[in-house]
Amino acid sequence: MRKKTLVRYIPDVSRAVFGVLNQMHQNAIAAAEKEKTSDPDQLSVVDSTASTILHNRSFQQTQVTIQKAIEQNQLSEKVLASKLHEAVDKADESAVALEHISTSGRDKKEEQVSQ
């Protein structure tokens, strides 16, 4: 039941997450182009803030990794959906295993009490 509930949302989640990542990619391309052609003194507060964020080293490294993956079709809505399915399967297996362990432990306690 848990798995079925989670799987139902995978298409929407993967579409939304990829949409955000793709938009970030498009915005980064546009910001880079604008930064090349603009006078630094003419940048708006938003452009200036975006430029500051883009120059943050860890953010920039992550962004470059995401951009390359999108450009090389290694990251897509379909790939995200596949990874989400894998995560749901793994989580469901863990939940089933934990449920089995707790059930078998409870059964052993009940046996000991009844003896």
MOPAC internal coordinates of N, CA, C and O (Angstrom, degrees):
PM7 1SCF
backbone

  N    0.0000 0     0.00 0     0.00 0    0    0    0
  C    1.4551 1     0.00 0     0.00 0    1    0    0
  C    1.5331 1   111.25 1     0.00 0    2    1    0
  O    1.2310 1   120.93 1   135.95 1    3    2    1
  N    1.3510 1   115.83 1   -44.05 1    3    2    1
  C    1.4634 1   118.95 1   179.73 1    5    3    2
  C    1.5262 1   110.39 1   -59.65 1    6    5    3
  O    1.2310 1   121.27 1   133.52 1    7    6    5
  N    1.3244 1   115.18 1   -46.48 1    7    6    5
  C    1.4544 1   120.33 1  -177.72 1    9    7    6
  C    1.5247 1   110.67 1   -61.67 1   10    9    7
  O    1.2310 1   120.34 1   135.36 1   11   10    9
  N    1.3132 1   116.96 1   -44.64 1   11   10    9
  C    1.4621 1   121.09 1  -179.08 1   13   11   10
  C    1.5309 1   110.49 1   -60.25 1   14   13   11
  O    1.2310 1   120.91 1   139.25 1   15   14   13
  N    1.3261 1   115.87 1   -40.75 1   15   14   13
  C    1.4641 1   120.63 1   179.56 1   17   15   14
  C    1.5226 1   110.78 1   -64.46 1   18   17   15
  O    1.2310 1   120.43 1   135.50 1   19   18   17
  N    1.3282 1   116.77 1   -44.50 1   19   18   17
  C    1.4621 1   120.27 1  -179.23 1   21   19   18
  C    1.5276 1   112.26 1   -68.56 1   22   21   19
  O    1.2310 1   120.58 1   137.07 1   23   22   21
  N    1.3188 1   116.49 1   -42.93 1   23   22   21
  C    1.4629 1   121.28 1  -177.58 1   25   23   22
  C    1.5300 1   111.07 1   -60.38 1   26   25   23
  O    1.2310 1   120.66 1   147.73 1   27   26   25
  N    1.2990 1   116.34 1   -32.27 1   27   26   25
  C    1.4697 1   120.78 1  -179.43 1   29   27   26
  C    1.5317 1   111.79 1   -58.96 1   30   29   27
  O    1.2310 1   120.35 1   148.47 1   31   30   29
  N    1.3357 1   116.93 1   -31.53 1   31   30   29
  C    1.4605 1   120.81 1  -175.86 1   33   31   30
  C    1.5229 1   113.98 1   -91.24 1   34   33   31
  O    1.2310 1   119.46 1   170.53 1   35   34   33
  N    1.3164 1   118.63 1    -9.47 1   35   34   33
  C    1.4686 1   121.47 1  -175.17 1   37   35   34
  C    1.5291 1   113.27 1   -56.46 1   38   37   35
  O    1.2310 1   118.46 1   133.03 1   39   38   37
  N    1.3257 1   120.54 1   -46.97 1   39   38   37
  C    1.4795 1   118.18 1  -179.76 1   41   39   38
  C    1.5307 1   112.71 1   -59.18 1   42   41   39
  O    1.2310 1   120.26 1   136.65 1   43   42   41
  N    1.3257 1   117.11 1   -43.35 1   43   42   41
  C    1.4695 1   120.19 1  -179.72 1   45   43   42
  C    1.5243 1   111.45 1   -66.66 1   46   45   43
  O    1.2310 1   120.62 1   136.87 1   47   46   45
  N    1.3214 1   116.41 1   -43.13 1   47   46   45
  C    1.4686 1   120.49 1  -178.76 1   49   47   46
  C    1.5265 1   110.47 1   -65.68 1   50   49   47
  O    1.2310 1   120.33 1   132.62 1   51   50   49
  N    1.3209 1   116.97 1   -47.38 1   51   50   49
  C    1.4727 1   119.09 1  -178.79 1   53   51   50
  C    1.5226 1   110.69 1   -63.51 1   54   53   51
  O    1.2310 1   119.92 1   140.98 1   55   54   53
  N    1.3232 1   117.75 1   -39.02 1   55   54   53
  C    1.4675 1   121.28 1   178.28 1   57   55   54
  C    1.5388 1   109.90 1   -63.96 1   58   57   55
  O    1.2310 1   120.39 1   136.03 1   59   58   57
  N    1.3207 1   116.85 1   -43.97 1   59   58   57
  C    1.4651 1   120.64 1  -178.53 1   61   59   58
  C    1.5281 1   111.47 1   -67.40 1   62   61   59
  O    1.2310 1   120.28 1   133.67 1   63   62   61
  N    1.3264 1   117.08 1   -46.33 1   63   62   61
  C    1.4675 1   120.29 1  -178.56 1   65   63   62
  C    1.5230 1   110.12 1   -64.72 1   66   65   63
  O    1.2310 1   120.29 1   134.18 1   67   66   65
  N    1.3276 1   117.06 1   -45.82 1   67   66   65
  C    1.4636 1   118.63 1   179.39 1   69   67   66
  C    1.5240 1   110.18 1   -64.82 1   70   69   67
  O    1.2310 1   120.08 1   143.24 1   71   70   69
  N    1.3138 1   117.44 1   -36.76 1   71   70   69
  C    1.4657 1   120.06 1   177.33 1   73   71   70
  C    1.5169 1   111.80 1   -58.80 1   74   73   71
  O    1.2310 1   120.49 1   136.86 1   75   74   73
  N    1.3249 1   116.67 1   -43.14 1   75   74   73
  C    1.4688 1   121.12 1   178.74 1   77   75   74
  C    1.5289 1   110.22 1   -65.71 1   78   77   75
  O    1.2310 1   120.43 1   132.28 1   79   78   77
  N    1.3427 1   116.79 1   -47.72 1   79   78   77
  C    1.4645 1   120.12 1  -179.79 1   81   79   78
  C    1.5263 1   111.74 1   -62.33 1   82   81   79
  O    1.2310 1   120.66 1   137.94 1   83   82   81
  N    1.3077 1   116.35 1   -42.06 1   83   82   81
  C    1.4584 1   120.36 1   179.19 1   85   83   82
  C    1.5246 1   110.88 1   -65.55 1   86   85   83
  O    1.2310 1   120.28 1   140.45 1   87   86   85
  N    1.3171 1   117.07 1   -39.55 1   87   86   85
  C    1.4685 1   120.15 1   178.48 1   89   87   86
  C    1.5267 1   110.43 1   -66.13 1   90   89   87
  O    1.2310 1   120.46 1   140.83 1   91   90   89
  N    1.3389 1   116.72 1   -39.17 1   91   90   89
  C    1.4684 1   120.06 1   175.60 1   93   91   90
  C    1.5317 1   109.89 1   -60.47 1   94   93   91
  O    1.2310 1   121.01 1   138.24 1   95   94   93
  N    1.3155 1   115.68 1   -41.76 1   95   94   93
  C    1.4616 1   121.04 1   178.67 1   97   95   94
  C    1.5256 1   110.61 1   -61.44 1   98   97   95
  O    1.2310 1   120.64 1   132.66 1   99   98   97
  N    1.3208 1   116.39 1   -47.34 1   99   98   97
  C    1.4688 1   120.68 1   179.85 1  101   99   98
  C    1.5290 1   111.35 1   -64.21 1  102  101   99
  O    1.2310 1   120.81 1   139.38 1  103  102  101
  N    1.3473 1   116.05 1   -40.62 1  103  102  101
  C    1.4625 1   119.78 1   178.94 1  105  103  102
  C    1.5225 1   111.61 1   -65.30 1  106  105  103
  O    1.2310 1   120.24 1   142.26 1  107  106  105
  N    1.3252 1   117.14 1   -37.74 1  107  106  105
  C    1.4624 1   120.90 1   179.15 1  109  107  106
  C    1.5296 1   110.69 1   -64.62 1  110  109  107
  O    1.2310 1   120.94 1   139.33 1  111  110  109
  N    1.3210 1   115.80 1   -40.67 1  111  110  109
  C    1.4665 1   119.98 1   178.00 1  113  111  110
  C    1.5272 1   109.58 1   -63.53 1  114  113  111
  O    1.2310 1   120.84 1   133.60 1  115  114  113
  N    1.3328 1   116.00 1   -46.40 1  115  114  113
  C    1.4692 1   120.24 1   179.75 1  117  115  114
  C    1.5287 1   111.39 1   -63.91 1  118  117  115
  O    1.2310 1   120.19 1   138.88 1  119  118  117
  N    1.3380 1   117.25 1   -41.12 1  119  118  117
  C    1.4656 1   121.03 1  -179.96 1  121  119  118
  C    1.5308 1   110.74 1   -65.44 1  122  121  119
  O    1.2310 1   120.59 1   139.98 1  123  122  121
  N    1.3255 1   116.47 1   -40.02 1  123  122  121
  C    1.4631 1   120.10 1   178.70 1  125  123  122
  C    1.5221 1   110.72 1   -63.71 1  126  125  123
  O    1.2310 1   120.82 1   138.22 1  127  126  125
  N    1.3317 1   116.03 1   -41.78 1  127  126  125
  C    1.4640 1   120.02 1   178.01 1  129  127  126
  C    1.5274 1   111.02 1   -65.28 1  130  129  127
  O    1.2310 1   120.97 1   137.31 1  131  130  129
  N    1.3200 1   115.74 1   -42.69 1  131  130  129
  C    1.4612 1   120.02 1  -178.52 1  133  131  130
  C    1.5228 1   110.23 1   -66.26 1  134  133  131
  O    1.2310 1   120.66 1   140.96 1  135  134  133
  N    1.3319 1   116.34 1   -39.04 1  135  134  133
  C    1.4668 1   120.89 1  -179.20 1  137  135  134
  C    1.5320 1   110.49 1   -65.36 1  138  137  135
  O    1.2310 1   120.52 1   144.62 1  139  138  137
  N    1.3304 1   116.62 1   -35.38 1  139  138  137
  C    1.4671 1   120.99 1   179.33 1  141  139  138
  C    1.5293 1   111.31 1   -67.40 1  142  141  139
  O    1.2310 1   120.58 1   143.33 1  143  142  141
  N    1.3254 1   116.49 1   -36.67 1  143  142  141
  C    1.4646 1   120.45 1  -172.89 1  145  143  142
  C    1.5220 1   113.87 1   -98.89 1  146  145  143
  O    1.2310 1   119.70 1   170.06 1  147  146  145
  N    1.3420 1   118.17 1    -9.94 1  147  146  145
  C    1.4650 1   120.56 1  -174.78 1  149  147  146
  C    1.5237 1   111.70 1   -96.93 1  150  149  147
  O    1.2310 1   122.28 1   -26.91 1  151  150  149
  N    1.2967 1   113.25 1   153.09 1  151  150  149
  C    1.4585 1   120.95 1   171.18 1  153  151  150
  C    1.5262 1   106.57 1   -78.11 1  154  153  151
  O    1.2310 1   119.00 1   -54.83 1  155  154  153
  N    1.3473 1   119.51 1   125.17 1  155  154  153
  C    1.4601 1   121.39 1  -177.43 1  157  155  154
  C    1.5236 1   113.41 1   -55.40 1  158  157  155
  O    1.2310 1   120.33 1   150.68 1  159  158  157
  N    1.3332 1   116.97 1   -29.32 1  159  158  157
  C    1.4662 1   120.01 1   179.80 1  161  159  158
  C    1.5232 1   112.26 1   -73.38 1  162  161  159
  O    1.2310 1   120.32 1   163.67 1  163  162  161
  N    1.3270 1   116.99 1   -16.33 1  163  162  161
  C    1.4550 1   121.62 1  -177.61 1  165  163  162
  C    1.5297 1   113.31 1   -95.90 1  166  165  163
  O    1.2310 1   119.49 1   178.68 1  167  166  165
  N    1.3605 1   118.58 1    -1.32 1  167  166  165
  C    1.4618 1   120.89 1  -178.06 1  169  167  166
  C    1.5271 1   110.80 1   -67.04 1  170  169  167
  O    1.2310 1   120.72 1   -41.85 1  171  170  169
  N    1.3085 1   116.24 1   138.15 1  171  170  169
  C    1.4599 1   120.76 1   176.94 1  173  171  170
  C    1.5245 1   109.32 1   -74.52 1  174  173  171
  O    1.2310 1   120.39 1    -8.31 1  175  174  173
  N    1.3162 1   116.86 1   171.69 1  175  174  173
  C    1.4635 1   121.56 1   178.09 1  177  175  174
  C    1.5270 1   109.83 1   -61.10 1  178  177  175
  O    1.2310 1   120.19 1   137.84 1  179  178  177
  N    1.3175 1   117.24 1   -42.16 1  179  178  177
  C    1.4637 1   121.15 1   179.30 1  181  179  178
  C    1.5193 1   110.33 1   -63.24 1  182  181  179
  O    1.2310 1   120.41 1   133.14 1  183  182  181
  N    1.3397 1   116.82 1   -46.86 1  183  182  181
  C    1.4581 1   120.57 1   178.86 1  185  183  182
  C    1.5228 1   110.83 1   -62.08 1  186  185  183
  O    1.2310 1   120.79 1   139.59 1  187  186  185
  N    1.3115 1   116.10 1   -40.41 1  187  186  185
  C    1.4617 1   120.87 1   179.73 1  189  187  186
  C    1.5258 1   110.91 1   -64.26 1  190  189  187
  O    1.2310 1   120.51 1   136.92 1  191  190  189
  N    1.3289 1   116.64 1   -43.08 1  191  190  189
  C    1.4646 1   121.20 1   178.38 1  193  191  190
  C    1.5196 1   110.25 1   -64.94 1  194  193  191
  O    1.2310 1   120.44 1   136.16 1  195  194  193
  N    1.3127 1   116.77 1   -43.84 1  195  194  193
  C    1.4700 1   120.82 1   178.60 1  197  195  194
  C    1.5183 1   109.91 1   -61.27 1  198  197  195
  O    1.2310 1   120.44 1   139.55 1  199  198  197
  N    1.3076 1   116.76 1   -40.45 1  199  198  197
  C    1.4537 1   120.81 1   179.37 1  201  199  198
  C    1.5313 1   110.45 1   -64.08 1  202  201  199
  O    1.2310 1   120.30 1   138.58 1  203  202  201
  N    1.3299 1   117.03 1   -41.42 1  203  202  201
  C    1.4632 1   121.40 1   177.87 1  205  203  202
  C    1.5220 1   110.80 1   -62.13 1  206  205  203
  O    1.2310 1   120.48 1   135.04 1  207  206  205
  N    1.3307 1   116.68 1   -44.96 1  207  206  205
  C    1.4653 1   121.12 1   179.22 1  209  207  206
  C    1.5206 1   110.11 1   -63.41 1  210  209  207
  O    1.2310 1   120.71 1   136.76 1  211  210  209
  N    1.3218 1   116.24 1   -43.24 1  211  210  209
  C    1.4541 1   119.91 1  -178.58 1  213  211  210
  C    1.5259 1   112.20 1   -63.87 1  214  213  211
  O    1.2310 1   120.39 1   156.41 1  215  214  213
  N    1.3143 1   116.86 1   -23.59 1  215  214  213
  C    1.4582 1   119.97 1  -179.53 1  217  215  214
  C    1.5256 1   112.74 1   -93.25 1  218  217  215
  O    1.2310 1   119.54 1   178.36 1  219  218  217
  N    1.3164 1   118.49 1    -1.64 1  219  218  217
  C    1.4630 1   121.90 1   173.37 1  221  219  218
  C    1.5222 1   107.03 1   -68.21 1  222  221  219
  O    1.2310 1   119.95 1   -55.49 1  223  222  221
  N    1.3348 1   117.69 1   124.51 1  223  222  221
  C    1.4606 1   122.16 1  -170.00 1  225  223  222
  C    1.5264 1   113.60 1   -58.50 1  226  225  223
  O    1.2310 1   119.09 1   128.66 1  227  226  225
  N    1.3113 1   119.35 1   -51.34 1  227  226  225
  C    1.4665 1   119.84 1  -176.51 1  229  227  226
  C    1.5217 1   111.01 1   -68.18 1  230  229  227
  O    1.2310 1   120.25 1   141.12 1  231  230  229
  N    1.3082 1   117.13 1   -38.88 1  231  230  229
  C    1.4685 1   120.36 1   177.13 1  233  231  230
  C    1.5169 1   109.49 1   -63.85 1  234  233  231
  O    1.2310 1   121.06 1   136.94 1  235  234  233
  N    1.3172 1   115.58 1   -43.06 1  235  234  233
  C    1.4516 1   120.37 1  -178.34 1  237  235  234
  C    1.5309 1   111.07 1   -64.19 1  238  237  235
  O    1.2310 1   120.40 1   138.77 1  239  238  237
  N    1.3338 1   116.85 1   -41.23 1  239  238  237
  C    1.4596 1   119.63 1   178.51 1  241  239  238
  C    1.5258 1   111.03 1   -63.25 1  242  241  239
  O    1.2310 1   120.84 1   136.10 1  243  242  241
  N    1.3238 1   116.01 1   -43.90 1  243  242  241
  C    1.4602 1   120.33 1   178.57 1  245  243  242
  C    1.5217 1   110.13 1   -63.37 1  246  245  243
  O    1.2310 1   120.95 1   136.53 1  247  246  245
  N    1.2947 1   115.78 1   -43.47 1  247  246  245
  C    1.4617 1   120.38 1  -179.35 1  249  247  246
  C    1.5247 1   110.88 1   -62.54 1  250  249  247
  O    1.2310 1   120.17 1   137.20 1  251  250  249
  N    1.3210 1   117.29 1   -42.80 1  251  250  249
  C    1.4647 1   120.74 1   179.18 1  253  251  250
  C    1.5211 1   110.14 1   -62.89 1  254  253  251
  O    1.2310 1   120.43 1   137.86 1  255  254  253
  N    1.3226 1   116.78 1   -42.14 1  255  254  253
  C    1.4644 1   120.94 1   178.52 1  257  255  254
  C    1.5236 1   110.68 1   -61.04 1  258  257  255
  O    1.2310 1   120.60 1   135.13 1  259  258  257
  N    1.3339 1   116.45 1   -44.87 1  259  258  257
  C    1.4656 1   121.26 1   179.64 1  261  259  258
  C    1.5305 1   110.29 1   -65.42 1  262  261  259
  O    1.2310 1   120.42 1   136.06 1  263  262  261
  N    1.3338 1   116.81 1   -43.94 1  263  262  261
  C    1.4601 1   120.03 1  -179.73 1  265  263  262
  C    1.5281 1   111.58 1   -61.03 1  266  265  263
  O    1.2310 1   120.60 1   135.49 1  267  266  265
  N    1.3252 1   116.46 1   -44.51 1  267  266  265
  C    1.4671 1   119.84 1   179.37 1  269  267  266
  C    1.5211 1   110.63 1   -62.93 1  270  269  267
  O    1.2310 1   120.87 1   137.37 1  271  270  269
  N    1.3324 1   115.94 1   -42.63 1  271  270  269
  C    1.4668 1   119.67 1  -179.91 1  273  271  270
  C    1.5249 1   111.16 1   -63.05 1  274  273  271
  O    1.2310 1   120.08 1   139.58 1  275  274  273
  N    1.3222 1   117.45 1   -40.42 1  275  274  273
  C    1.4682 1   120.97 1   178.46 1  277  275  274
  C    1.5312 1   110.11 1   -67.00 1  278  277  275
  O    1.2310 1   120.64 1   134.24 1  279  278  277
  N    1.3320 1   116.38 1   -45.76 1  279  278  277
  C    1.4642 1   120.14 1  -178.72 1  281  279  278
  C    1.5281 1   112.08 1   -63.11 1  282  281  279
  O    1.2310 1   120.31 1   145.91 1  283  282  281
  N    1.3319 1   117.00 1   -34.09 1  283  282  281
  C    1.4643 1   121.59 1  -178.03 1  285  283  282
  C    1.5338 1   112.09 1   -92.89 1  286  285  283
  O    1.2310 1   120.88 1  -169.75 1  287  286  285
  N    1.3304 1   115.92 1    10.25 1  287  286  285
  C    1.4729 1   122.67 1  -179.87 1  289  287  286
  C    1.5282 1   112.91 1    57.68 1  290  289  287
  O    1.2310 1   120.40 1  -152.74 1  291  290  289
  N    1.3264 1   116.84 1    27.26 1  291  290  289
  C    1.4556 1   121.27 1   174.84 1  293  291  290
  C    1.5306 1   109.86 1   -87.71 1  294  293  291
  O    1.2310 1   120.83 1   164.27 1  295  294  293
  N    1.3151 1   116.03 1   -15.73 1  295  294  293
  C    1.4586 1   121.66 1   178.37 1  297  295  294
  C    1.5197 1   107.48 1  -128.81 1  298  297  295
  O    1.2310 1   121.47 1   -62.40 1  299  298  297
  N    1.3173 1   114.79 1   117.60 1  299  298  297
  C    1.4590 1   120.86 1   179.97 1  301  299  298
  C    1.5240 1   107.79 1  -148.97 1  302  301  299
  O    1.2310 1   121.29 1    -5.17 1  303  302  301
  N    1.2904 1   115.14 1   174.83 1  303  302  301
  C    1.4658 1   120.39 1   177.09 1  305  303  302
  C    1.5272 1   110.05 1   -59.48 1  306  305  303
  O    1.2310 1   120.76 1   139.84 1  307  306  305
  N    1.3291 1   116.15 1   -40.16 1  307  306  305
  C    1.4628 1   121.26 1  -179.92 1  309  307  306
  C    1.5381 1   111.27 1   -65.12 1  310  309  307
  O    1.2310 1   120.38 1   138.06 1  311  310  309
  N    1.3163 1   116.88 1   -41.94 1  311  310  309
  C    1.4718 1   121.34 1   178.73 1  313  311  310
  C    1.5339 1   109.93 1   -64.58 1  314  313  311
  O    1.2310 1   120.61 1   135.87 1  315  314  313
  N    1.3291 1   116.43 1   -44.13 1  315  314  313
  C    1.4634 1   119.68 1   178.00 1  317  315  314
  C    1.5264 1   111.14 1   -61.08 1  318  317  315
  O    1.2310 1   120.25 1   137.27 1  319  318  317
  N    1.3120 1   117.13 1   -42.73 1  319  318  317
  C    1.4671 1   120.92 1   179.17 1  321  319  318
  C    1.5265 1   110.07 1   -61.39 1  322  321  319
  O    1.2310 1   120.51 1   138.24 1  323  322  321
  N    1.3162 1   116.63 1   -41.76 1  323  322  321
  C    1.4659 1   120.93 1   178.95 1  325  323  322
  C    1.5288 1   111.03 1   -62.45 1  326  325  323
  O    1.2310 1   120.73 1   135.53 1  327  326  325
  N    1.3212 1   116.22 1   -44.47 1  327  326  325
  C    1.4767 1   120.68 1   179.54 1  329  327  326
  C    1.5284 1   110.67 1   -65.77 1  330  329  327
  O    1.2310 1   120.54 1   142.49 1  331  330  329
  N    1.3232 1   116.58 1   -37.51 1  331  330  329
  C    1.4660 1   119.36 1   177.11 1  333  331  330
  C    1.5253 1   111.29 1   -65.56 1  334  333  331
  O    1.2310 1   120.51 1   140.36 1  335  334  333
  N    1.3326 1   116.64 1   -39.64 1  335  334  333
  C    1.4685 1   120.16 1   176.35 1  337  335  334
  C    1.5229 1   110.22 1   -60.86 1  338  337  335
  O    1.2310 1   120.39 1   136.68 1  339  338  337
  N    1.3290 1   116.87 1   -43.32 1  339  338  337
  C    1.4676 1   121.01 1   178.11 1  341  339  338
  C    1.5279 1   110.62 1   -60.68 1  342  341  339
  O    1.2310 1   120.57 1   135.88 1  343  342  341
  N    1.3142 1   116.51 1   -44.12 1  343  342  341
  C    1.4646 1   120.55 1  -179.34 1  345  343  342
  C    1.5281 1   111.32 1   -64.90 1  346  345  343
  O    1.2310 1   120.43 1   139.72 1  347  346  345
  N    1.3176 1   116.79 1   -40.28 1  347  346  345
  C    1.4695 1   120.76 1   178.61 1  349  347  346
  C    1.5249 1   110.06 1   -65.48 1  350  349  347
  O    1.2310 1   120.57 1   136.96 1  351  350  349
  N    1.3335 1   116.51 1   -43.04 1  351  350  349
  C    1.4715 1   120.35 1   178.11 1  353  351  350
  C    1.5255 1   110.78 1   -59.90 1  354  353  351
  O    1.2310 1   120.87 1   134.31 1  355  354  353
  N    1.3192 1   115.94 1   -45.69 1  355  354  353
  C    1.4709 1   120.73 1  -179.16 1  357  355  354
  C    1.5302 1   110.58 1   -64.49 1  358  357  355
  O    1.2310 1   120.47 1   136.07 1  359  358  357
  N    1.3142 1   116.70 1   -43.93 1  359  358  357
  C    1.4667 1   120.63 1   179.45 1  361  359  358
  C    1.5240 1   110.79 1   -64.01 1  362  361  359
  O    1.2310 1   120.52 1   140.67 1  363  362  361
  N    1.3346 1   116.61 1   -39.33 1  363  362  361
  C    1.4546 1   120.82 1   179.73 1  365  363  362
  C    1.5280 1   110.66 1   -66.70 1  366  365  363
  O    1.2310 1   120.58 1   138.15 1  367  366  365
  N    1.3376 1   116.50 1   -41.85 1  367  366  365
  C    1.4691 1   119.91 1   177.37 1  369  367  366
  C    1.5202 1   110.83 1   -61.08 1  370  369  367
  O    1.2310 1   120.41 1   137.77 1  371  370  369
  N    1.3263 1   116.82 1   -42.23 1  371  370  369
  C    1.4662 1   120.97 1   178.69 1  373  371  370
  C    1.5222 1   110.77 1   -64.30 1  374  373  371
  O    1.2310 1   120.50 1   137.83 1  375  374  373
  N    1.3291 1   116.66 1   -42.17 1  375  374  373
  C    1.4643 1   120.32 1  -179.90 1  377  375  374
  C    1.5204 1   110.83 1   -64.35 1  378  377  375
  O    1.2310 1   120.51 1   138.30 1  379  378  377
  N    1.3254 1   116.63 1   -41.70 1  379  378  377
  C    1.4620 1   120.75 1   179.15 1  381  379  378
  C    1.5296 1   109.85 1   -64.60 1  382  381  379
  O    1.2310 1   120.44 1   137.68 1  383  382  381
  N    1.3327 1   116.76 1   -42.32 1  383  382  381
  C    1.4634 1   120.64 1   179.13 1  385  383  382
  C    1.5236 1   110.94 1   -62.81 1  386  385  383
  O    1.2310 1   120.26 1   135.30 1  387  386  385
  N    1.3173 1   117.11 1   -44.70 1  387  386  385
  C    1.4684 1   120.59 1   178.53 1  389  387  386
  C    1.5234 1   111.51 1   -63.70 1  390  389  387
  O    1.2310 1   121.09 1   139.62 1  391  390  389
  N    1.3099 1   115.52 1   -40.38 1  391  390  389
  C    1.4608 1   120.21 1   178.37 1  393  391  390
  C    1.5231 1   110.41 1   -62.57 1  394  393  391
  O    1.2310 1   120.51 1   137.97 1  395  394  393
  N    1.3280 1   116.63 1   -42.03 1  395  394  393
  C    1.4656 1   121.95 1   179.14 1  397  395  394
  C    1.5314 1   110.32 1   -63.89 1  398  397  395
  O    1.2310 1   120.77 1   135.84 1  399  398  397
  N    1.3279 1   116.12 1   -44.16 1  399  398  397
  C    1.4695 1   120.09 1   179.70 1  401  399  398
  C    1.5172 1   110.82 1   -63.09 1  402  401  399
  O    1.2310 1   120.27 1   134.29 1  403  402  401
  N    1.3124 1   117.09 1   -45.71 1  403  402  401
  C    1.4651 1   119.29 1  -178.80 1  405  403  402
  C    1.5267 1   111.33 1   -67.28 1  406  405  403
  O    1.2310 1   120.30 1   143.71 1  407  406  405
  N    1.3257 1   117.03 1   -36.29 1  407  406  405
  C    1.4637 1   120.90 1   178.42 1  409  407  406
  C    1.5195 1   110.72 1   -67.65 1  410  409  407
  O    1.2310 1   120.29 1   135.64 1  411  410  409
  N    1.3293 1   117.05 1   -44.36 1  411  410  409
  C    1.4634 1   119.25 1  -179.11 1  413  411  410
  C    1.5231 1   110.65 1   -68.42 1  414  413  411
  O    1.2310 1   119.86 1   145.93 1  415  414  413
  N    1.3174 1   117.87 1   -34.07 1  415  414  413
  C    1.4689 1   120.62 1   176.05 1  417  415  414
  C    1.5136 1   111.59 1   -66.17 1  418  417  415
  O    1.2310 1   120.29 1   139.96 1  419  418  417
  N    1.3018 1   117.05 1   -40.04 1  419  418  417
  C    1.4633 1   121.74 1   178.69 1  421  419  418
  C    1.5332 1   110.04 1   -66.85 1  422  421  419
  O    1.2310 1   120.65 1   139.96 1  423  422  421
  N    1.3483 1   116.36 1   -40.04 1  423  422  421
  C    1.4646 1   120.45 1   178.77 1  425  423  422
  C    1.5309 1   110.75 1   -62.45 1  426  425  423
  O    1.2310 1   120.34 1   139.52 1  427  426  425
  N    1.3279 1   116.95 1   -40.48 1  427  426  425
  C    1.4772 1   120.66 1   179.16 1  429  427  426
  C    1.5223 1   110.71 1   -65.01 1  430  429  427
  O    1.2310 1   120.27 1   139.33 1  431  430  429
  N    1.3319 1   117.10 1   -40.67 1  431  430  429
  C    1.4744 1   120.45 1   178.51 1  433  431  430
  C    1.5317 1   109.92 1   -63.22 1  434  433  431
  O    1.2310 1   120.53 1   137.43 1  435  434  433
  N    1.3247 1   116.59 1   -42.57 1  435  434  433
  C    1.4593 1   120.01 1   179.90 1  437  435  434
  C    1.5266 1   110.70 1   -64.20 1  438  437  435
  O    1.2310 1   119.72 1   143.84 1  439  438  437
  N    1.3368 1   118.14 1   -36.16 1  439  438  437
  C    1.4726 1   121.62 1   177.40 1  441  439  438
  C    1.5226 1   110.05 1   -64.15 1  442  441  439
  O    1.2310 1   120.87 1   135.53 1  443  442  441
  N    1.3378 1   115.94 1   -44.47 1  443  442  441
  C    1.4508 1   120.43 1  -178.03 1  445  443  442
  C    1.5366 1   111.36 1   -65.29 1  446  445  443
  O    1.2310 1   120.57 1   141.81 1  447  446  445
  N    1.3102 1   116.52 1   -38.19 1  447  446  445
  C    1.4571 1   121.16 1   179.66 1  449  447  446
  C    1.5282 1   110.70 1   -67.77 1  450  449  447
  O    1.2310 1   120.19 1   140.36 1  451  450  449
  N    1.3165 1   117.24 1   -39.64 1  451  450  449
  C    1.4552 1   120.89 1  -176.90 1  453  451  450
  C    1.5395 1   112.11 1   -74.69 1  454  453  451
  O    1.2310 1   119.41 1   162.26 1  455  454  453
  N    1.3155 1   118.73 1   -17.74 1  455  454  453
  C    1.4675 1   120.67 1  -179.00 1  457  455  454
  C    1.4711 1   111.25 1   -83.84 1  458  457  455
  O    1.2310 1   120.10 1   180.00 1  459  458  457

